[in-house]
């Protein structure tokens, strides 16, 4: 199976589990445009990281929390490695899901100093410039998202 065939199969899986109205149209666009021009990986990588974080958040009680209340006080919303850790802690009864979440940790880093974990700097794509990404990295990200997507209904 070629890399593009594998990519397409993984994207079909991701789209199949995605919310049909909120995410599926954009994910379909990622798939169709990447198949037309695989140099677009650097444009699509940040979007797919956003989707990855959404997917992880959907496995936590943090899902659906707005980051700001009516009086503009910050509500605790988990990001980056703290979000992955929360998902792992809340899903201890699902060892296969926990295993996939452990694998996903490679895409995040622990926040340090003033970051406090409530920012975008703990996400690998926020601290890596686009020229340092590769097609292989992007396609591995897609494969890992596809594996995690299979737990969407649980």
One Martini backbone bead per residue (centre of mass of N, CA, C, O) as a GRO file, in nm:
protein
  154
    1UNK     BB    1   0.096   0.037   0.024
    2UNK     BB    2   0.076   0.350  -0.012
    3UNK     BB    3   0.091   0.645   0.144
    4UNK     BB    4  -0.173   0.763   0.017
    5UNK     BB    5  -0.352   0.519   0.080
    6UNK     BB    6  -0.311   0.526   0.384
    7UNK     BB    7  -0.408   0.811   0.427
    8UNK     BB    8  -0.693   0.768   0.313
    9UNK     BB    9  -0.778   0.550   0.513
   10UNK     BB   10  -0.738   0.723   0.769
   11UNK     BB   11  -0.932   0.952   0.687
   12UNK     BB   12  -1.183   0.780   0.661
   13UNK     BB   13  -1.187   0.710   0.960
   14UNK     BB   14  -1.200   0.991   1.079
   15UNK     BB   15  -1.459   1.082   0.927
   16UNK     BB   16  -1.642   0.847   1.033
   17UNK     BB   17  -1.613   0.971   1.345
   18UNK     BB   18  -1.697   1.242   1.281
   19UNK     BB   19  -1.858   1.519   1.290
   20UNK     BB   20  -2.056   1.590   1.018
   21UNK     BB   21  -2.067   1.918   1.067
   22UNK     BB   22  -1.802   2.021   1.219
   23UNK     BB   23  -1.557   1.827   1.070
   24UNK     BB   24  -1.592   1.666   0.801
   25UNK     BB   25  -1.557   1.887   0.581
   26UNK     BB   26  -1.260   1.962   0.657
   27UNK     BB   27  -1.141   1.677   0.643
   28UNK     BB   28  -1.213   1.634   0.347
   29UNK     BB   29  -1.034   1.864   0.246
   30UNK     BB   30  -0.769   1.755   0.340
   31UNK     BB   31  -0.778   1.500   0.175
   32UNK     BB   32  -0.820   1.609  -0.116
   33UNK     BB   33  -0.577   1.813  -0.119
   34UNK     BB   34  -0.349   1.618  -0.044
   35UNK     BB   35  -0.391   1.428  -0.291
   36UNK     BB   36  -0.318   1.665  -0.494
   37UNK     BB   37  -0.107   1.801  -0.258
   38UNK     BB   38   0.152   1.696  -0.042
   39UNK     BB   39   0.269   1.995   0.035
   40UNK     BB   40   0.024   2.069   0.249
   41UNK     BB   41   0.113   1.965   0.533
   42UNK     BB   42   0.192   2.248   0.668
   43UNK     BB   43  -0.107   2.349   0.667
   44UNK     BB   44  -0.253   2.091   0.812
   45UNK     BB   45  -0.118   2.039   1.085
   46UNK     BB   46  -0.258   2.243   1.280
   47UNK     BB   47  -0.543   2.135   1.234
   48UNK     BB   48  -0.486   1.842   1.335
   49UNK     BB   49  -0.411   1.931   1.620
   50UNK     BB   50  -0.686   2.045   1.687
   51UNK     BB   51  -0.837   1.781   1.648
   52UNK     BB   52  -0.683   1.618   1.854
   53UNK     BB   53  -0.764   1.789   2.099
   54UNK     BB   54  -1.064   1.746   2.068
   55UNK     BB   55  -1.058   1.438   2.093
   56UNK     BB   56  -0.945   1.433   2.377
   57UNK     BB   57  -1.159   1.616   2.514
   58UNK     BB   58  -1.402   1.415   2.449
   59UNK     BB   59  -1.268   1.219   2.696
   60UNK     BB   60  -1.376   1.449   2.894
   61UNK     BB   61  -1.507   1.678   3.131
   62UNK     BB   62  -1.393   1.930   2.957
   63UNK     BB   63  -1.606   1.902   2.762
   64UNK     BB   64  -1.753   2.218   2.670
   65UNK     BB   65  -1.573   2.418   2.797
   66UNK     BB   66  -1.536   2.741   2.858
   67UNK     BB   67  -1.273   2.973   2.898
   68UNK     BB   68  -1.512   3.187   2.951
   69UNK     BB   69  -1.693   3.382   3.134
   70UNK     BB   70  -1.910   3.640   3.171
   71UNK     BB   71  -1.673   3.787   3.366
   72UNK     BB   72  -1.381   3.696   3.240
   73UNK     BB   73  -1.308   3.452   3.391
   74UNK     BB   74  -1.105   3.192   3.429
   75UNK     BB   75  -1.143   2.875   3.320
   76UNK     BB   76  -1.062   2.557   3.352
   77UNK     BB   77  -0.862   2.449   3.075
   78UNK     BB   78  -0.729   2.197   2.915
   79UNK     BB   79  -0.392   2.147   2.789
   80UNK     BB   80  -0.209   1.948   2.641
   81UNK     BB   81  -0.066   1.747   2.864
   82UNK     BB   82  -0.297   1.794   3.068
   83UNK     BB   83  -0.513   1.669   2.886
   84UNK     BB   84  -0.395   1.389   2.858
   85UNK     BB   85  -0.387   1.325   3.160
   86UNK     BB   86  -0.689   1.354   3.205
   87UNK     BB   87  -0.778   1.132   3.009
   88UNK     BB   88  -0.629   0.906   3.149
   89UNK     BB   89  -0.760   0.935   3.433
   90UNK     BB   90  -1.070   0.909   3.313
   91UNK     BB   91  -0.979   0.608   3.151
   92UNK     BB   92  -0.888   0.351   3.326
   93UNK     BB   93  -1.127   0.149   3.213
   94UNK     BB   94  -0.955   0.195   2.919
   95UNK     BB   95  -0.672   0.056   2.812
   96UNK     BB   96  -0.666   0.117   2.505
   97UNK     BB   97  -0.701   0.419   2.527
   98UNK     BB   98  -0.461   0.475   2.711
   99UNK     BB   99  -0.251   0.375   2.510
  100UNK     BB  100  -0.310   0.592   2.294
  101UNK     BB  101  -0.257   0.836   2.479
  102UNK     BB  102   0.036   0.770   2.535
  103UNK     BB  103   0.120   0.801   2.235
  104UNK     BB  104   0.025   1.109   2.209
  105UNK     BB  105   0.241   1.255   2.390
  106UNK     BB  106   0.452   1.317   2.155
  107UNK     BB  107   0.277   1.595   2.075
  108UNK     BB  108   0.379   1.694   2.358
  109UNK     BB  109   0.444   1.923   2.631
  110UNK     BB  110   0.558   2.051   2.907
  111UNK     BB  111   0.493   2.304   3.088
  112UNK     BB  112   0.659   2.617   3.176
  113UNK     BB  113   0.649   2.829   3.410
  114UNK     BB  114   0.431   3.071   3.290
  115UNK     BB  115   0.241   2.883   3.132
  116UNK     BB  116   0.060   2.668   3.317
  117UNK     BB  117  -0.100   2.497   3.072
  118UNK     BB  118  -0.288   2.759   2.946
  119UNK     BB  119  -0.174   2.699   2.644
  120UNK     BB  120  -0.012   2.653   2.323
  121UNK     BB  121   0.299   2.578   2.398
  122UNK     BB  122   0.239   2.253   2.450
  123UNK     BB  123   0.231   2.237   2.142
  124UNK     BB  124   0.424   2.139   1.894
  125UNK     BB  125   0.316   2.341   1.665
  126UNK     BB  126   0.383   2.607   1.846
  127UNK     BB  127   0.723   2.535   1.848
  128UNK     BB  128   0.714   2.461   1.538
  129UNK     BB  129   0.821   2.509   1.242
  130UNK     BB  130   0.716   2.427   0.930
  131UNK     BB  131   1.005   2.342   0.810
  132UNK     BB  132   1.019   2.094   1.037
  133UNK     BB  133   0.823   1.948   0.883
  134UNK     BB  134   0.681   1.642   0.756
  135UNK     BB  135   0.519   1.412   0.582
  136UNK     BB  136   0.567   1.183   0.780
  137UNK     BB  137   0.460   1.330   1.029
  138UNK     BB  138   0.177   1.380   0.921
  139UNK     BB  139   0.103   1.080   0.860
  140UNK     BB  140   0.139   0.992   1.157
  141UNK     BB  141  -0.074   1.173   1.277
  142UNK     BB  142  -0.309   1.050   1.119
  143UNK     BB  143  -0.277   0.763   1.226
  144UNK     BB  144  -0.317   0.837   1.529
  145UNK     BB  145  -0.597   0.962   1.496
  146UNK     BB  146  -0.735   0.711   1.385
  147UNK     BB  147  -0.695   0.538   1.637
  148UNK     BB  148  -0.846   0.736   1.833
  149UNK     BB  149  -1.122   0.755   1.681
  150UNK     BB  150  -1.229   0.462   1.757
  151UNK     BB  151  -1.319   0.598   2.056
  152UNK     BB  152  -1.566   0.796   2.013
  153UNK     BB  153  -1.815   0.597   2.116
  154UNK     BB  154  -1.698   0.567   2.436
   0.00000   0.00000   0.00000
